[in-house]
Amino acid sequence: MQITSDCKHIDELAKNLRGEDLINIATKEMMGNPVFRCAQTLPHPGCPVPAGIIKCAEIALGLALPKDAYIKINK
């Protein structure tokens, strides 16, 4: 999986996930998930990127359909 971002924190998260098995990313529960373990250093707890990484792993493994997922905020 390749992760690119303009955010230095996401770049660091991607570096820490290199070599991690996609099956672990897609199937481990939240507390044991390598993405959420590495994401604990992100300065913004509401960052949607970790969930997006997991969604991409699920799609790559055929565990989820490649459908858009988004957060919509109504003002």
MDTraj code that builds the backbone (N, CA, C; nanometers):
import mdtraj as md
import numpy as np

residues = "MET GLN ILE THR SER ASP CYS LYS HIS ILE ASP GLU LEU ALA LYS ASN LEU ARG GLY GLU ASP LEU ILE ASN ILE ALA THR LYS GLU MET MET GLY ASN PRO VAL PHE ARG CYS ALA GLN THR LEU PRO HIS PRO GLY CYS PRO VAL PRO ALA GLY ILE ILE LYS CYS ALA GLU ILE ALA LEU GLY LEU ALA LEU PRO LYS ASP ALA TYR ILE LYS ILE ASN LYS".split()
xyz = np.array([
    [0.0849, -0.1168, 0.0000],
    [0.0000, 0.0000, 0.0000],
    [0.0895, 0.1231, 0.0000],
    [0.0557, 0.2180, -0.0858],
    [0.1311, 0.3422, -0.0924],
    [0.0447, 0.4551, -0.0375],
    [0.0995, 0.5301, 0.0558],
    [0.0291, 0.6423, 0.1172],
    [0.1113, 0.7675, 0.0897],
    [0.0477, 0.8663, 0.0273],
    [0.1148, 0.9938, 0.0040],
    [0.0288, 1.1056, 0.0617],
    [0.0941, 1.2055, 0.1157],
    [0.0216, 1.3156, 0.1780],
    [0.1102, 1.4388, 0.1844],
    [0.0467, 1.5540, 0.1874],
    [0.1189, 1.6795, 0.2101],
    [0.1415, 1.7033, 0.3596],
    [0.0778, 1.6204, 0.4433],
    [0.0881, 1.6349, 0.5885],
    [0.2073, 1.5543, 0.6411],
    [0.2962, 1.6197, 0.7134],
    [0.4143, 1.5508, 0.7658],
    [0.3762, 1.4423, 0.8665],
    [0.2652, 1.4595, 0.9358],
    [0.2222, 1.3608, 1.0348],
    [0.1719, 1.2335, 0.9662],
    [0.1020, 1.2501, 0.8553],
    [0.0555, 1.1340, 0.7793],
    [0.1737, 1.0656, 0.7119],
    [0.2705, 1.1428, 0.6655],
    [0.3922, 1.0822, 0.6095],
    [0.4621, 0.9957, 0.7135],
    [0.4668, 1.0419, 0.8364],
    [0.5282, 0.9651, 0.9451],
    [0.4471, 0.8386, 0.9742],
    [0.3160, 0.8509, 0.9743],
    [0.2284, 0.7351, 0.9931],
    [0.2548, 0.6324, 0.8836],
    [0.2630, 0.6778, 0.7595],
    [0.2890, 0.5875, 0.6468],
    [0.4237, 0.5177, 0.6630],
    [0.5242, 0.5922, 0.7060],
    [0.6575, 0.5338, 0.7281],
    [0.6513, 0.4240, 0.8346],
    [0.5763, 0.4476, 0.9399],
    [0.5655, 0.3502, 1.0481],
    [0.4851, 0.2263, 1.0077],
    [0.4024, 0.2393, 0.9047],
    [0.3215, 0.1253, 0.8587],
    [0.3896, 0.0436, 0.7492],
    [0.5016, 0.0907, 0.6971],
    [0.5702, 0.0183, 0.5901],
    [0.6004, -0.1242, 0.6346],
    [0.5681, -0.2168, 0.5460],
    [0.5944, -0.3570, 0.5743],
    [0.4853, -0.4250, 0.6549],
    [0.3871, -0.3490, 0.7003],
    [0.2772, -0.4082, 0.7774],
    [0.1886, -0.4884, 0.6822],
    [0.1467, -0.6048, 0.7259],
    [0.0635, -0.6934, 0.6458],
    [-0.0775, -0.6351, 0.6313],
    [-0.1275, -0.6295, 0.5075],
    [-0.2608, -0.5736, 0.4830],
    [-0.3688, -0.6463, 0.5609],
    [-0.3546, -0.7757, 0.5794],
    [-0.4568, -0.8512, 0.6528],
    [-0.4655, -0.8034, 0.7980],
    [-0.3526, -0.7665, 0.8569],
    [-0.3543, -0.7114, 0.9930],
    [-0.4230, -0.5759, 0.9953],
    [-0.3958, -0.4948, 0.8938],
    [-0.4579, -0.3633, 0.8863],
    [-0.6091, -0.3754, 0.8695],
    [-0.6530, -0.4706, 0.7877],
    [-0.7950, -0.4822, 0.7545],
    [-0.8768, -0.5575, 0.8580],
    [-0.8137, -0.6394, 0.9415],
    [-0.8940, -0.7275, 1.0273],
    [-0.8723, -0.7119, 1.1772],
    [-0.7665, -0.6489, 1.2185],
    [-0.7430, -0.6357, 1.3633],
    [-0.8421, -0.5386, 1.4259],
    [-0.8842, -0.5692, 1.5476],
    [-0.9761, -0.4809, 1.6183],
    [-0.9070, -0.3467, 1.6459],
    [-0.9841, -0.2476, 1.6801],
    [-0.9331, -0.1111, 1.6909],
    [-0.8114, -0.1009, 1.7829],
    [-0.8173, -0.1562, 1.9014],
    [-0.7069, -0.1407, 1.9968],
    [-0.5799, -0.2143, 1.9525],
    [-0.5947, -0.3192, 1.8733],
    [-0.4783, -0.3936, 1.8257],
    [-0.4417, -0.3624, 1.6824],
    [-0.5139, -0.2706, 1.6201],
    [-0.4911, -0.2411, 1.4797],
    [-0.3633, -0.1593, 1.4631],
    [-0.2744, -0.2014, 1.3731],
    [-0.1488, -0.1279, 1.3556],
    [-0.1690, 0.0163, 1.3098],
    [-0.2739, 0.0434, 1.2338],
    [-0.2985, 0.1805, 1.1889],
    [-0.3326, 0.2692, 1.3083],
    [-0.4237, 0.2242, 1.3928],
    [-0.4615, 0.3058, 1.5081],
    [-0.3504, 0.3136, 1.6121],
    [-0.2692, 0.2085, 1.6231],
    [-0.1536, 0.2165, 1.7135],
    [-0.0573, 0.3254, 1.6658],
    [-0.0277, 0.3260, 1.5362],
    [0.0640, 0.4265, 1.4812],
    [0.0013, 0.5654, 1.4801],
    [-0.1303, 0.5734, 1.4674],
    [-0.1995, 0.7022, 1.4587],
    [-0.2088, 0.7739, 1.5934],
    [-0.1711, 0.7084, 1.7006],
    [-0.1793, 0.7722, 1.8323],
    [-0.0924, 0.8959, 1.8423],
    [0.0042, 0.9100, 1.7536],
    [0.0923, 1.0272, 1.7571],
    [0.0381, 1.1429, 1.6732],
    [-0.0720, 1.1213, 1.6007],
    [-0.1284, 1.2302, 1.5210],
    [-0.1784, 1.3404, 1.6149],
    [-0.1540, 1.4669, 1.5806],
    [-0.1949, 1.5753, 1.6696],
    [-0.3452, 1.6043, 1.6669],
    [-0.4148, 1.5565, 1.5653],
    [-0.5577, 1.5843, 1.5521],
    [-0.6364, 1.4530, 1.5649],
    [-0.7051, 1.4298, 1.6771],
    [-0.7734, 1.3020, 1.6980],
    [-0.8895, 1.2765, 1.6031],
    [-0.9406, 1.3794, 1.5381],
    [-1.0511, 1.3612, 1.4446],
    [-1.0068, 1.3340, 1.3013],
    [-0.8786, 1.3139, 1.2803],
    [-0.8262, 1.2909, 1.1453],
    [-0.8922, 1.1673, 1.0838],
    [-0.9511, 1.1800, 0.9641],
    [-1.0176, 1.0667, 0.9007],
    [-0.9223, 0.9745, 0.8236],
    [-0.7960, 1.0104, 0.8126],
    [-0.7026, 0.9331, 0.7317],
    [-0.6847, 0.7894, 0.7824],
    [-0.6691, 0.7646, 0.9137],
    [-0.6533, 0.6259, 0.9576],
    [-0.7691, 0.5349, 0.9131],
    [-0.8917, 0.5833, 0.9229],
    [-1.0062, 0.5028, 0.8770],
    [-0.9982, 0.4798, 0.7259],
    [-0.9534, 0.5805, 0.6511],
    [-0.9374, 0.5656, 0.5071],
    [-0.8324, 0.4624, 0.4706],
    [-0.7249, 0.4573, 0.5472],
    [-0.6206, 0.3574, 0.5238],
    [-0.6775, 0.2170, 0.5426],
    [-0.7542, 0.1987, 0.6485],
    [-0.8141, 0.0676, 0.6750],
    [-0.9128, 0.0313, 0.5646],
    [-0.9940, 0.1270, 0.5210],
    [-1.0898, 0.1030, 0.4126],
    [-1.0162, 0.0593, 0.2858],
    [-0.9064, 0.1243, 0.2526],
    [-0.8282, 0.0874, 0.1338],
    [-0.7708, -0.0534, 0.1455],
    [-0.7253, -0.0903, 0.2641],
    [-0.6737, -0.2264, 0.2853],
    [-0.7848, -0.3290, 0.2655],
    [-0.9038, -0.3000, 0.3163],
    [-1.0175, -0.3904, 0.2994],
    [-1.0495, -0.4093, 0.1512],
    [-1.0486, -0.3006, 0.0757],
    [-1.0772, -0.3081, -0.0677],
    [-0.9688, -0.3877, -0.1399],
    [-0.8426, -0.3605, -0.1072],
    [-0.7313, -0.4304, -0.1718],
    [-0.7392, -0.5815, -0.1496],
    [-0.7909, -0.6228, -0.0350],
    [-0.8025, -0.7652, -0.0029],
    [-0.9344, -0.8263, -0.0482],
    [-1.0221, -0.7453, -0.1067],
    [-1.1519, -0.7952, -0.1501],
    [-1.2502, -0.8140, -0.0361],
    [-1.2259, -0.7483, 0.0763],
    [-1.3142, -0.7602, 0.1932],
    [-1.4218, -0.6520, 0.1958],
    [-1.4106, -0.5534, 0.1070],
    [-1.5090, -0.4453, 0.0988],
    [-1.5196, -0.4016, -0.0461],
    [-1.6328, -0.3466, -0.0796],
    [-1.6523, -0.2935, -0.2140],
    [-1.5837, -0.1586, -0.2280],
    [-1.5323, -0.1294, -0.3461],
    [-1.4665, 0.0008, -0.3669],
    [-1.5689, 0.1121, -0.3852],
    [-1.6284, 0.1520, -0.2752],
    [-1.7273, 0.2602, -0.2770],
    [-1.6725, 0.3773, -0.1971],
    [-1.7123, 0.4964, -0.2366],
    [-1.6685, 0.6163, -0.1649],
    [-1.7225, 0.6161, -0.0222],
    [-1.6383, 0.6626, 0.0671],
    [-1.6784, 0.6845, 0.2061],
    [-1.6396, 0.8278, 0.2396],
    [-1.7272, 0.8987, 0.3068],
    [-1.6962, 1.0376, 0.3376],
    [-1.7691, 1.0807, 0.4641],
    [-1.7195, 1.1912, 0.5170],
    [-1.7833, 1.2549, 0.6319],
    [-1.8408, 1.3860, 0.5810],
    [-1.9680, 1.4051, 0.6005],
    [-2.0328, 1.5279, 0.5557],
    [-2.0806, 1.6047, 0.6793],
    [-2.0418, 1.7286, 0.6854],
    [-2.0800, 1.8150, 0.7968],
    [-2.1834, 1.9145, 0.7451],
    [-2.3018, 1.9095, 0.8009],
    [-2.4058, 2.0060, 0.7675],
    [-2.3998, 2.1202, 0.8665],
    [-2.3906, 2.2407, 0.8163],
    [-2.3806, 2.3582, 0.9044],
    [-2.5179, 2.4076, 0.9420],
])
top = md.Topology()
chain = top.add_chain()
for i, resn in enumerate(residues, 1):
    res = top.add_residue(resn, chain, resSeq=i)
    for name in ("N", "CA", "C"):
        top.add_atom(name, md.element.get_by_symbol(name[0]), res)
traj = md.Trajectory(xyz[None], top)
